[in-house]
Amino acid sequence: MSEPRRVTIQYRVPYADTDQMGVVYYANYLAYFERSRNELIRETGVTYKELEAKGYALPVAEAHLSYHAPATYDDLLDLTSWVEGLKGVRLTIHCEVKRGDKVLVSGHTVHAIVDIKTLRPVRHTEEIRHLLSCD
């Protein structure tokens, strides 16, 4: 099996992302995961909006985060995502937040693959595998 495609974007922490102690508020890491995940999808040649136009949504069913170290205002972070698994109606995307070589937060989100018309979960299809470059 080949190594999954990893997509990394850079993000500079704005003051608004920090709490009263000057560190990134924990819930913002989920927003960082989402930014990274959207770029992962975009890298396949389709945007999330185009995925929706094809009739699919990927709502988050679970989120798992491991906090290792804090990020602070004005840090330049690397946000990296890759597809960790695609099975049945579930898509798992791993995310990692780093400052330089130091991992600050790692984890994954599990998404249901949902048919927008019926709002029901659907098994992944070859189209979804292709759109997410899971081949």
DSSP file (Angstrom, degrees, kcal/mol; ACC not computed):
  #  RESIDUE AA STRUCTURE BP1 BP2  ACC     N-H-->O    O-->H-N    N-H-->O    O-->H-N    TCO  KAPPA ALPHA  PHI   PSI    X-CA   Y-CA   Z-CA
    1    1 A M              0   0    0      0, 0.0     2,-0.1     0, 0.0     0, 0.0   0.000 360.0 360.0 360.0 135.8    0.0    0.0    0.0
    2    2 A S        -     0   0    0      1,-0.1     3,-0.1     3,-0.0     0, 0.0  -0.364 360.0 -91.5 -79.7 158.6    1.4    3.4   -0.9
    3    3 A E        -     0   0    0      1,-0.1    -1,-0.1    -2,-0.1     3,-0.1  -0.463  50.2-108.5 -65.5 134.3    1.9    6.3    1.5
    4    4 A P        -     0   0    0      0, 0.0     2,-0.3     0, 0.0    -1,-0.1  -0.316  36.0 -98.8 -66.4 149.5   -1.2    8.5    1.7
    5    5 A R        -     0   0    0    128,-0.3    78,-0.5    -3,-0.1     2,-0.5  -0.533  39.6-155.4 -68.0 126.6   -1.0   12.0    0.2
    6    6 A R        -     0   0    0     -2,-0.3     2,-0.5    76,-0.1    76,-0.2  -0.895   5.0-161.5-106.0 134.5   -0.2   14.5    2.9
    7    7 A V  E     -A   81   0A   0     74,-2.4    74,-2.1    -2,-0.5     2,-0.4  -0.973   7.2-170.3-118.2 128.0   -1.2   18.1    2.4
    8    8 A T  E     +A   80   0A   0     -2,-0.5     2,-0.3    72,-0.2    72,-0.2  -0.962   6.1 178.3-121.0 133.0    0.3   20.8    4.6
    9    9 A I  E     -A   79   0A   0     70,-2.3    70,-3.1    -2,-0.4     2,-0.4  -0.903  25.1-124.5-123.6 158.1   -0.7   24.5    4.8
   10   10 A Q  E     -A   78   0A   0     -2,-0.3     2,-0.4    68,-0.2    68,-0.2  -0.806  24.5-175.3-103.0 147.6    0.8   27.2    6.9
   11   11 A Y  E     -A   77   0A   0     66,-2.2    66,-3.1    -2,-0.4     2,-0.5  -0.983  17.6-145.4-144.6 127.2   -1.3   29.3    9.4
   12   12 A R  E     -A   76   0A   0     -2,-0.4    64,-0.2    64,-0.2    63,-0.1  -0.836  30.4-119.4 -94.2 126.6   -0.2   32.2   11.5
   13   13 A V        -     0   0    0     62,-2.5    61,-2.5    -2,-0.5     2,-0.2  -0.495  26.9-148.8 -70.3 118.8   -2.1   32.3   14.8
   14   14 A P    >   -     0   0    0      0, 0.0     3,-1.7     0, 0.0     4,-0.3  -0.497  25.6-111.7 -82.1 159.3   -4.1   35.5   15.2
   15   15 A Y  G >  S+     0   0    0      1,-0.3     3,-2.0     2,-0.2    58,-0.1   0.851 115.0  66.9 -56.4 -35.7   -4.7   37.0   18.7
   16   16 A A  G 3  S+     0   0    0      1,-0.3    -1,-0.3     8,-0.0    -3,-0.0   0.710  92.7  60.8 -61.3 -21.3   -8.4   36.1   18.4
   17   17 A D  G <  S+     0   0    0     -3,-1.7     8,-2.8     7,-0.1    -1,-0.3   0.532  92.7  84.9 -83.1  -5.9   -7.4   32.3   18.6
   18   18 A T  B <   -E   24   0B   0     -3,-2.0     6,-0.3     6,-0.3     2,-0.1  -0.606  68.2-137.0-100.9 158.2   -5.8   32.7   22.0
   19   19 A D    >   -     0   0    0      4,-2.8     3,-1.9    -2,-0.2    -1,-0.1  -0.251  45.8 -77.8 -96.7-170.1   -7.4   32.5   25.5
   20   20 A Q  T 3  S+     0   0    0      1,-0.3    -2,-0.0     2,-0.1    -1,-0.0   0.693 130.3  57.7 -66.3 -17.9   -6.7   34.7   28.5
   21   21 A M  T 3  S-     0   0    0      2,-0.2    -1,-0.3     0, 0.0     3,-0.1   0.460 117.9-111.4 -90.8  -0.9   -3.5   32.8   29.2
   22   22 A G  S <  S+     0   0    0     -3,-1.9    51,-0.9     1,-0.3     2,-0.3   0.578  80.2 114.3  85.6  10.1   -2.1   33.7   25.7
   23   23 A V  B    S-F   72   0C   0     49,-0.2    -4,-2.8     1,-0.1    -1,-0.3  -0.757  80.0 -80.9-110.2 161.4   -2.3   30.1   24.3
   24   24 A V  B     -E   18   0B   0     47,-2.7    -6,-0.3    -2,-0.3    47,-0.1  -0.388  50.5-114.0 -62.1 127.7   -4.5   28.8   21.5
   25   25 A Y    >>  -     0   0    0     -8,-2.8     3,-1.8    -2,-0.1     4,-0.5  -0.428  26.1-121.4 -63.1 134.5   -7.9   28.1   22.8
   26   26 A Y  H >> S+     0   0    0      1,-0.3     3,-1.3     2,-0.2     4,-0.5   0.810 108.2  57.6 -55.3 -37.9   -8.5   24.3   22.6
   27   27 A A  H >> S+     0   0    0      1,-0.3     4,-1.0     2,-0.2     3,-0.8   0.769  93.9  68.6 -66.7 -23.9  -11.5   24.4   20.4
   28   28 A N  H <> S+     0   0    0     -3,-1.8     4,-2.2     1,-0.2    -1,-0.3   0.778  86.6  67.7 -66.6 -24.0   -9.6   26.4   17.8
   29   29 A Y  H <X S+     0   0    0     -3,-1.3     4,-2.4    -4,-0.5    -1,-0.2   0.873  96.9  53.8 -62.9 -34.2   -7.5   23.2   17.1
   30   30 A L  H <X S+     0   0    0     -3,-0.8     4,-2.1    -4,-0.5    -1,-0.2   0.892 107.4  50.5 -64.9 -37.8  -10.7   21.7   15.7
   31   31 A A  H  X S+     0   0    0     -4,-1.0     4,-2.4     2,-0.2    -2,-0.2   0.878 108.9  52.0 -65.4 -36.7  -11.0   24.7   13.4
   32   32 A Y  H  X S+     0   0    0     -4,-2.2     4,-2.4     2,-0.2    -2,-0.2   0.905 107.6  52.1 -64.6 -41.1   -7.3   24.1   12.3
   33   33 A F  H  X S+     0   0    0     -4,-2.4     4,-2.7     1,-0.2    -2,-0.2   0.916 109.9  49.7 -59.2 -42.2   -8.2   20.5   11.6
   34   34 A E  H  X S+     0   0    0     -4,-2.1     4,-2.6     2,-0.2    -2,-0.2   0.915 108.9  50.9 -66.7 -42.2  -11.1   21.7    9.4
   35   35 A R  H  X S+     0   0    0     -4,-2.4     4,-1.7     1,-0.2    -1,-0.2   0.941 114.3  44.9 -56.7 -47.4   -8.9   24.2    7.5
   36   36 A S  H  X S+     0   0    0     -4,-2.4     4,-2.0     1,-0.2    -2,-0.2   0.906 111.8  51.7 -64.8 -43.1   -6.3   21.5    6.8
   37   37 A R  H  X S+     0   0    0     -4,-2.7     4,-2.2     1,-0.2    -1,-0.2   0.898 107.6  52.8 -61.9 -41.9   -9.0   18.9    5.8
   38   38 A N  H  X S+     0   0    0     -4,-2.6     4,-2.5     1,-0.2    -1,-0.2   0.885 109.6  48.8 -62.2 -38.3  -10.6   21.4    3.3
   39   39 A E  H  X S+     0   0    0     -4,-1.7     4,-2.2     2,-0.2    -1,-0.2   0.851 107.1  56.1 -70.1 -33.4   -7.2   21.9    1.7
   40   40 A L  H  X S+     0   0    0     -4,-2.0     4,-0.6     2,-0.2    -2,-0.2   0.934 111.1  43.7 -60.5 -46.2   -6.7   18.1    1.5
   41   41 A I  H ><>S+     0   0    0     -4,-2.2     3,-1.3     1,-0.2     5,-1.0   0.926 112.3  52.5 -64.8 -44.5   -9.9   17.8   -0.4
   42   42 A R  H ><5S+     0   0    0     -4,-2.5     3,-2.1     1,-0.3    -1,-0.2   0.861 100.1  63.5 -59.1 -36.1   -9.1   20.8   -2.6
   43   43 A E  H 3<5S+     0   0    0     -4,-2.2    -1,-0.3     1,-0.3    -2,-0.2   0.747  92.1  64.3 -62.2 -23.8   -5.7   19.2   -3.4
   44   44 A T  T <<5S-     0   0    0     -3,-1.3    -1,-0.3    -4,-0.6    -2,-0.2   0.547 125.7-100.1 -76.8  -5.8   -7.6   16.4   -5.1
   45   45 A G  T < 5S+     0   0    0     -3,-2.1     2,-0.4     1,-0.3    -3,-0.2   0.508  96.2  86.8 101.1   6.4   -8.9   18.9   -7.7
   46   46 A V      < -     0   0    0     -5,-1.0    -2,-0.3    85,-0.2    -1,-0.3  -0.997  66.9-135.3-137.6 142.1  -12.3   19.4   -6.2
   47   47 A T     >  -     0   0    0     -2,-0.4     4,-2.1     1,-0.1     5,-0.2  -0.481  31.5-108.2 -88.9 166.9  -13.5   21.8   -3.5
   48   48 A Y  H  > S+     0   0    0      1,-0.2     4,-2.2     2,-0.2     5,-0.2   0.887 122.1  55.3 -61.1 -37.4  -15.9   20.8   -0.7
   49   49 A K  H  > S+     0   0    0      1,-0.2     4,-2.2     2,-0.2    -1,-0.2   0.890 107.3  49.3 -61.9 -39.5  -18.6   22.8   -2.4
   50   50 A E  H  > S+     0   0    0      2,-0.2     4,-1.3     1,-0.2    -1,-0.2   0.860 107.7  54.3 -68.6 -34.5  -18.1   20.8   -5.6
   51   51 A L  H  <>S+     0   0    0     -4,-2.1     5,-1.9     2,-0.2     3,-0.3   0.916 109.8  47.6 -62.3 -42.5  -18.3   17.6   -3.5
   52   52 A E  H ><5S+     0   0    0     -4,-2.2     3,-1.9     1,-0.2    -2,-0.2   0.890 106.5  57.1 -63.7 -39.5  -21.6   18.8   -2.2
   53   53 A A  H 3<5S+     0   0    0     -4,-2.2    -1,-0.2     1,-0.3    -2,-0.2   0.791 101.8  56.6 -63.0 -26.8  -22.7   19.7   -5.8
   54   54 A K  T 3<5S-     0   0    0     -4,-1.3    -1,-0.3    -3,-0.3    -2,-0.2   0.474 130.0 -98.6 -82.6  -2.1  -22.1   16.0   -6.6
   55   55 A G  T < 5S+     0   0    0     -3,-1.9    61,-2.4     1,-0.3     2,-0.4   0.582  84.4 114.6 102.4  11.4  -24.5   15.1   -3.9
   56   56 A Y  E   < -G  115   0D   0     -5,-1.9     2,-0.3    59,-0.2    -1,-0.3  -0.910  36.4-175.3-121.0 143.4  -22.2   14.2   -0.9
   57   57 A A  E     -G  114   0D   0     57,-2.2    57,-2.6    -2,-0.4    -9,-0.0  -0.933  13.5-154.1-126.2 155.9  -21.6   15.8    2.5
   58   58 A L        -     0   0    0     -2,-0.3    55,-0.2    55,-0.2     3,-0.1  -0.529  19.4-177.7-128.2  65.1  -19.0   14.8    5.0
   59   59 A P        -     0   0    0      0, 0.0    53,-2.1     0, 0.0     2,-0.4  -0.324  35.2-106.3 -65.4 148.0  -20.2   15.8    8.5
   60   60 A V  E     +B  111   0A   0     51,-0.2    51,-0.3     1,-0.2     3,-0.1  -0.619  38.0 174.5 -75.7 125.4  -17.9   15.1   11.4
   61   61 A A  E     +     0   0A   0     49,-3.5     2,-0.3    -2,-0.4    50,-0.2   0.725  69.5  10.2 -98.9 -31.3  -19.2   12.2   13.5
   62   62 A E  E     -B  110   0A   0     48,-1.7    48,-2.3     2,-0.0     2,-0.4  -0.989  58.6-163.6-146.9 150.8  -16.2   12.0   15.9
   63   63 A A  E     -B  109   0A   0     -2,-0.3     2,-0.4    46,-0.2    46,-0.2  -0.990   6.0-173.5-138.1 130.9  -13.2   14.1   16.7
   64   64 A H  E     +B  108   0A   0     44,-2.8    44,-1.8    -2,-0.4     2,-0.4  -0.989   8.0 179.2-127.2 123.4  -10.1   12.8   18.6
   65   65 A L  E     -B  107   0A   0     -2,-0.4     2,-0.5    42,-0.2    42,-0.2  -0.969  16.8-162.4-127.1 139.7   -7.3   15.2   19.7
   66   66 A S  E     -B  106   0A   0     40,-3.2    40,-2.0    -2,-0.4     2,-0.5  -0.981  17.0-149.7-118.8 118.4   -4.1   14.6   21.6
   67   67 A Y  E     +B  105   0A   0     -2,-0.5    38,-0.2    38,-0.2    37,-0.1  -0.752  26.5 162.6 -90.7 126.4   -2.6   17.8   23.0
   68   68 A H        -     0   0    0     36,-3.6    37,-0.2    -2,-0.5    -1,-0.2   0.746  63.3  -9.3-112.4 -37.6    1.2   17.8   23.3
   69   69 A A  S    S-     0   0    0     35,-1.6    -1,-0.4    33,-0.1     2,-0.1  -0.982  73.6 -95.9-161.1 155.9    2.2   21.5   23.6
   70   70 A P        -     0   0    0      0, 0.0     2,-0.3     0, 0.0    35,-0.0  -0.432  21.5-149.6 -81.2 151.9    0.7   25.0   23.4
   71   71 A A        -     0   0    0    -47,-0.1   -47,-2.7    -2,-0.1     2,-0.3  -0.868  20.6-161.4-107.1 152.2    0.7   27.3   20.4
   72   72 A T  B >   -F   23   0C   0     -2,-0.3     3,-2.0   -49,-0.2   -59,-0.3  -0.786  33.7 -56.3-130.0 172.4    0.7   31.1   21.1
   73   73 A Y  T 3  S+     0   0    0    -51,-0.9    -1,-0.1    -2,-0.3     3,-0.1  -0.180 119.5  10.8 -50.5 134.8   -0.1   34.3   19.3
   74   74 A D  T 3  S+     0   0    0    -61,-2.5    -1,-0.3     1,-0.3     2,-0.1   0.417  86.6 145.5  74.6   3.1    1.8   34.9   16.1
   75   75 A D    <   -     0   0    0     -3,-2.0   -62,-2.5   -63,-0.1     2,-0.7  -0.444  49.1-131.9 -63.6 142.7    3.2   31.3   15.9
   76   76 A L  E     -A   12   0A   0    -64,-0.2    24,-0.4    -3,-0.1     2,-0.3  -0.898  32.5-167.8 -97.6 115.0    3.6   30.1   12.3
   77   77 A L  E     -A   11   0A   0    -66,-3.1   -66,-2.2    -2,-0.7     2,-0.5  -0.733  21.6-139.7-107.6 151.1    2.0   26.6   12.3
   78   78 A D  E     -AC  10  98A   0     20,-2.8    20,-2.5    -2,-0.3     2,-0.6  -0.958  17.5-162.8-104.9 122.5    2.0   23.8    9.8
   79   79 A L  E     -AC   9  97A   0    -70,-3.1   -70,-2.3    -2,-0.5     2,-0.4  -0.938  12.5-175.8-107.6 118.4   -1.3   22.1    9.5
   80   80 A T  E     +AC   8  96A   0     16,-2.7    16,-2.3    -2,-0.6     2,-0.3  -0.941   6.0 176.7-122.1 136.5   -1.1   18.6    7.8
   81   81 A S  E     +AC   7  95A   0    -74,-2.1   -74,-2.4    -2,-0.4     2,-0.3  -0.960   3.6 169.6-133.9 153.4   -3.9   16.2    6.9
   82   82 A W  E     - C   0  94A   0     12,-1.8    12,-2.5    -2,-0.3     2,-0.5  -0.972  42.7 -97.1-156.3 154.0   -4.1   12.9    5.1
   83   83 A V  E     + C   0  93A   0    -78,-0.5    10,-0.2    -2,-0.3     3,-0.1  -0.614  36.2 178.3 -73.3 122.0   -6.8   10.2    4.6
   84   84 A E  E     -     0   0A   0      8,-2.8     2,-0.3    -2,-0.5     9,-0.2   0.721  62.5  -7.3 -96.7 -27.2   -6.2    7.5    7.2
   85   85 A G  E     - C   0  92A   0      7,-1.8     7,-3.2     2,-0.0     2,-0.4  -0.955  42.9-166.0-169.6 148.6   -9.1    5.3    6.3
   86   86 A L  E     + C   0  91A   0     -2,-0.3     2,-0.4     5,-0.2     5,-0.2  -0.914  28.7 155.1-140.1 109.0  -12.2    4.8    4.1
   87   87 A K  E >   - C   0  90A   0      3,-2.5     3,-2.6    -2,-0.4     2,-0.2  -0.976  60.8 -45.3-143.3 124.1  -14.5    2.0    5.1
   88   88 A G  T 3  S-     0   0    0     -2,-0.4    36,-2.6     1,-0.3    34,-0.1  -0.381 124.7 -17.3  59.8-118.7  -18.2    1.6    4.5
   89   89 A V  T 3  S+     0   0    0     -2,-0.2    24,-2.3    34,-0.2     2,-0.4   0.271 120.0  93.8-100.9   9.8  -19.8    4.9    5.3
   90   90 A R  E <   -CD  87 112A   0     -3,-2.6    -3,-2.5    22,-0.2     2,-0.4  -0.879  48.7-172.0-114.8 135.8  -16.9    6.3    7.3
   91   91 A L  E     -CD  86 111A   0     20,-2.4    20,-3.3    -2,-0.4     2,-0.5  -0.991  10.2-160.5-120.7 126.0  -14.0    8.4    6.2
   92   92 A T  E     -CD  85 110A   0     -7,-3.2    -8,-2.8    -2,-0.4    -7,-1.8  -0.938   6.1-171.8-112.3 126.7  -11.1    9.0    8.7
   93   93 A I  E     -CD  83 109A   0     16,-2.6    16,-2.3    -2,-0.5     2,-0.3  -0.973  12.4-147.0-120.3 123.4   -8.8   11.9    8.2
   94   94 A H  E     -CD  82 108A   0    -12,-2.5   -12,-1.8    -2,-0.5     2,-0.3  -0.676  17.6-170.0 -87.5 141.0   -5.7   12.3   10.4
   95   95 A C  E     -CD  81 107A   0     12,-3.0    12,-2.0    -2,-0.3     2,-0.4  -0.965   8.4-172.4-133.0 150.2   -4.5   15.8   11.2
   96   96 A E  E     -CD  80 106A   0    -16,-2.3   -16,-2.7    -2,-0.3     2,-0.5  -0.997   9.9-156.9-143.3 136.0   -1.4   17.2   12.8
   97   97 A V  E     +CD  79 105A   0      8,-3.2     7,-3.2    -2,-0.4     8,-1.5  -0.971  22.9 176.6-114.8 122.7   -0.5   20.7   14.0
   98   98 A K  E     -CD  78 103A   0    -20,-2.5   -20,-2.8    -2,-0.5     2,-0.5  -0.912  29.8-155.7-126.8 151.8    3.2   21.5   14.2
   99   99 A R  E >  S- D   0 102A   0      3,-2.4     3,-1.8    -2,-0.3     2,-0.3  -0.957  81.1 -45.6-120.0 107.7    5.4   24.5   15.0
  100  100 A G  T 3  S-     0   0    0     -2,-0.5   -22,-0.1   -24,-0.4    -2,-0.0  -0.561 124.5 -23.9  65.9-128.2    8.7   23.8   13.3
  101  101 A D  T 3  S+     0   0    0     -2,-0.3     2,-0.5    -3,-0.1    -1,-0.3   0.475 116.5 101.8 -91.9  -3.5    9.5   20.1   14.1
  102  102 A K  E <   - D   0  99A   0     -3,-1.8    -3,-2.4     1,-0.0     2,-0.5  -0.720  67.5-138.8 -91.5 123.0    7.4   20.0   17.3
  103  103 A V  E     + D   0  98A   0     -2,-0.5    -5,-0.3    -5,-0.2     3,-0.1  -0.674  23.9 175.3 -77.0 123.6    4.0   18.4   17.2
  104  104 A L  E     +     0   0A   0     -7,-3.2   -36,-3.6    -2,-0.5   -35,-1.6   0.832  67.8   4.6 -95.1 -42.3    1.6   20.5   19.2
  105  105 A V  E     +BD  67  97A   0     -8,-1.5    -8,-3.2   -38,-0.2    -1,-0.4  -0.997  63.8 176.8-144.7 138.9   -1.7   18.6   18.5
  106  106 A S  E     +BD  66  96A   0    -40,-2.0   -40,-3.2    -2,-0.3     2,-0.3  -0.964  23.9 105.8-137.8 158.3   -2.4   15.4   16.6
  107  107 A G  E     -BD  65  95A   0    -12,-2.0   -12,-3.0    -2,-0.3     2,-0.3  -0.991  46.6-103.1 165.7-163.6   -5.6   13.4   16.1
  108  108 A H  E     -BD  64  94A   0    -44,-1.8   -44,-2.8    -2,-0.3     2,-0.4  -0.988  10.0-139.5-151.8 159.4   -8.2   12.5   13.6
  109  109 A T  E     -BD  63  93A   0    -16,-2.3   -16,-2.6    -2,-0.3     2,-0.5  -0.958  14.1-147.3-119.4 142.7  -11.8   13.2   12.6
  110  110 A V  E     -BD  62  92A   0    -48,-2.3   -49,-3.5    -2,-0.4   -48,-1.7  -0.943  18.5-165.1-110.4 128.5  -14.3   10.5   11.5
  111  111 A H  E     -BD  60  91A   0    -20,-3.3   -20,-2.4    -2,-0.5     2,-0.4  -0.884  16.5-135.1-115.9 142.7  -16.8   11.6    8.9
  112  112 A A  E     - D   0  90A   0    -53,-2.1     2,-0.7    -2,-0.4   -22,-0.2  -0.765  22.0-130.8 -86.3 141.8  -20.0   10.0    7.7
  113  113 A I        -     0   0    0    -24,-2.3     9,-3.1    -2,-0.4     2,-0.4  -0.872  35.9-170.7 -92.6 115.6  -20.4   10.0    4.0
  114  114 A V  E     -GH  57 121D   0    -57,-2.6   -57,-2.2    -2,-0.7     2,-0.6  -0.897  27.5-130.9-118.5 136.3  -24.0   11.4    3.5
  115  115 A D  E  >> -GH  56 120D   0      5,-2.7     4,-2.7    -2,-0.4     5,-0.6  -0.751  20.3-148.2 -78.6 119.8  -26.2   11.6    0.5
  116  116 A I  T  45S+     0   0    0    -61,-2.4    -1,-0.2    -2,-0.6   -60,-0.1   0.846  92.4  53.2 -62.5 -35.8  -27.4   15.2    0.5
  117  117 A K  T  45S+     0   0    0    -62,-0.3    -1,-0.2     1,-0.2   -61,-0.1   0.913 124.5  23.5 -68.0 -42.5  -30.8   14.4   -1.0
  118  118 A T  T  45S-     0   0    0      2,-0.2    -2,-0.2    -3,-0.1    -1,-0.2   0.625  92.4-136.4 -98.5 -15.5  -31.8   11.7    1.5
  119  119 A L  T  <5 +     0   0    0     -4,-2.7    -3,-0.2     1,-0.3    -2,-0.0   0.749  63.1 129.2  59.9  26.6  -29.6   12.8    4.4
  120  120 A R  E   < -H  115   0D   0     -5,-0.6    -5,-2.7     1,-0.0    -1,-0.3  -0.841  67.5-103.1-108.7 147.0  -28.7    9.2    4.9
  121  121 A P  E     -H  114   0D   0      0, 0.0     2,-0.4     0, 0.0    -7,-0.3  -0.398  39.9-162.8 -63.0 144.0  -25.2    7.7    5.2
  122  122 A V        -     0   0    0     -9,-3.1    -9,-0.3   -33,-0.2     3,-0.1  -0.966  22.8-106.8-129.6 147.6  -24.0    6.0    2.0
  123  123 A R        -     0   0    0     -2,-0.4   -34,-0.2     1,-0.1   -35,-0.0  -0.396  50.8 -92.9 -65.5 148.3  -21.2    3.5    1.4
  124  124 A H        -     0   0    0    -36,-2.6     2,-0.2   -34,-0.1    -1,-0.1  -0.327  44.4-155.9 -63.6 146.9  -18.3    5.0   -0.4
  125  125 A T     >  -     0   0    0     -3,-0.1     4,-2.7     1,-0.1     5,-0.2  -0.664  34.1 -99.5-114.8 171.5  -18.3    4.6   -4.1
  126  126 A E  H  > S+     0   0    0     -2,-0.2     4,-2.7     1,-0.2     5,-0.2   0.874 124.8  57.2 -59.2 -35.9  -15.5    4.6   -6.7
  127  127 A E  H  > S+     0   0    0      2,-0.2     4,-3.1     1,-0.2    -1,-0.2   0.930 108.4  44.9 -61.3 -45.1  -16.4    8.2   -7.4
  128  128 A I  H  > S+     0   0    0      2,-0.2     4,-2.3     1,-0.2    -2,-0.2   0.928 112.3  51.7 -65.5 -43.6  -15.9    9.1   -3.7
  129  129 A R  H  <>S+     0   0    0     -4,-2.7     5,-3.0     1,-0.2     6,-0.4   0.916 114.1  44.6 -57.3 -42.7  -12.6    7.1   -3.7
  130  130 A H  H ><5S+     0   0    0     -4,-2.7     3,-1.4     3,-0.2    -2,-0.2   0.936 111.5  51.8 -68.1 -46.3  -11.5    9.0   -6.7
  131  131 A L  H 3<5S+     0   0    0     -4,-3.1   -85,-0.2     1,-0.3    -1,-0.2   0.848 117.3  39.4 -60.1 -34.2  -12.6   12.4   -5.5
  132  132 A L  T 3<5S-     0   0    0     -4,-2.3    -1,-0.3    -5,-0.2    -2,-0.2   0.341 109.4-123.8 -97.4   6.4  -10.7   11.9   -2.2
  133  133 A S  T < 5 +     0   0    0     -3,-1.4  -128,-0.3    -4,-0.2    -3,-0.2   0.913  62.9 142.9  52.1  49.2   -7.7   10.2   -4.0
  134  134 A C      <       0   0    0     -5,-3.0    -4,-0.2     1,-0.2    -1,-0.1   0.256 360.0 360.0 -99.4  11.3   -8.0    7.1   -1.8
  135  135 A D              0   0    0     -6,-0.4    -1,-0.2    -5,-0.1    -5,-0.1   0.489 360.0 360.0 -75.9 360.0   -7.1    4.7   -4.7
